[in-house]
Amino acid sequence: MSEYITIKENRDFSRLYRRGKSYVSPVLVTYVLKSKHNNLRFGITTGKKIGKAVKRTRARRVIRAAYYELYPELKQGYDIIFVARGKTPYVKSNVVYKAMRQHLAAANVLKQSL
């Protein structure tokens, strides 16, 4: 699991919210920004609107599972933030995976398949 680099600093989250391109669906919001370094970093945000701690934790777990499944297909050199929506804790990870794949394809972060 050490190959996954997470975004933890508030300034990095703020930078992505301000300057990143956003993609919205009913289960997920994705912010993408090209970064200076050659790493692929990601962060997950779940606000209090999602529910109590159990719901927020489930939302993070579902998003993380979808990201780990999609990780081998992603280009390096991007910062990505996933924001949970109200439906996120109630859906399976494959629903989040499909939304995440659409967002990242629109952002041109997926590797081109030959």
Buried (B, 14 or more C-beta within 10 A) or exposed (E): EEEEEEBEEEEBBEBBBEEBEBBEBEBBBBBBBBBEEEEBBBBBBBEEEBBEEEBBBBBBEBBBBBBBBBEEBBBEBBBBBBBBBBBBBEBEBEBBBBBBBBBBEEBEBBEEEE
